[in-house]
Structure formats: structure tokens, C-alpha cells
Amino acid sequence: MISAQHPLASWFLVVSTLSFLAVFGLPLLLCPLKWARVFGWKIPEGNTDLTVYFARCLGGVATAIILTLVQYIPDPDSQPALFDLIALVCGAMVVVHVWGALRKAQPPLETLEIFFYAAVCAVAVWIRHTALA
């Protein structure tokens, strides 16, 4: 399952996909309000249908991306653009989380995610342009 030619890239995909699936993809898809409480969000009283809808949409997109990436764990160099996708998604998440931090509109755990997303983005770029080159 792990590529003999590019084990670092394969292991990166294994660790990142399992982590993202467990922490973001499936929880947002299946139980978004519970996930939000765990991450420190205050859930307003009243109708939360739109919140749940958008969270499930994000969870569905995240899960779809993750399941696509999993297919390339054994042969990561066959689709190097997937590492660009990871970098772009994580880069966008850095911007979203910095914006929320500057506005003081998110719980502290969300602000800490800035470093997590930045690190995953940097590793994806490094693998794409160094390890797979």
C-alpha cells in the first residue's frame, strides 16, 4: 500500500487523510453541531438548519476529497496535482482561520488550527516540488 519509490508521500497521504477524515470530514458530515461544541463553538438557540446544512456540505466535500486522495496512497507520484489540491485547501483554511482570529470570532482551538493547516500546506508543497520531483 505504501509506495516503495515515494514512501514519504504515501505516508503523508495516509496520516493526513486519516486525520482529516476523523477530525473534520466525518464529524462535520454526520454530527456538525456536536463537532462544533467539542471545538468550543457556542451554538445559538433557535433554528440551526442553515448551520447544519453548510457544515454537512463542507463535511461532504472534505470527505469526497479525502476518499479521492486515499486512492493514490500506493502511487502518489501518478497524480502530483493532488498535493497542489491539499496545499490550496490548507492555504485557504489558513486565510479563513486568520480572518476569524483577527475578528475574534472563533474559539481558541480554531485559532490554533492556523498552525496545523500551515504545516500541512508547507509539507504538501515540499513533497510536490521536492520529494516527487
C-alpha positions, 0 to 999 in steps of 0.5 A: 500500500505504501509506495516503495519509490515515494514512501514519504508521500504515501505516508503523508497521504495516509496520516493526513487523510486519516486525520482529516477524515476523523477530525473534520470530514466525518464529524462535520458530515454526520454530527456538525453541531456536536463537532462544533461544541467539542471545538468550543463553538457556542451554538445559538438557540433557535433554528440551526438548519442553515448551520447544519446544512453548510457544515454537512456540505463542507463535511461532504466535500472534505470527505469526497476529497479525502476518499479521492486522495486515499486512492493514490496512497500506493502511487502518489507520484501518478497524480502530483496535482493532488498535493497542489489540491491539499496545499490550496485547501490548507492555504485557504483554511489558513486565510479563513482561520486568520480572518476569524482570529483577527475578528475574534470570532472563533474559539481558541482551538480554531485559532490554533488550527492556523498552525496545523493547516500551515504545516500541512500546506508547507509539507504538501508543497515540499513533497510536490516540488521536492520529494516527487520531483 
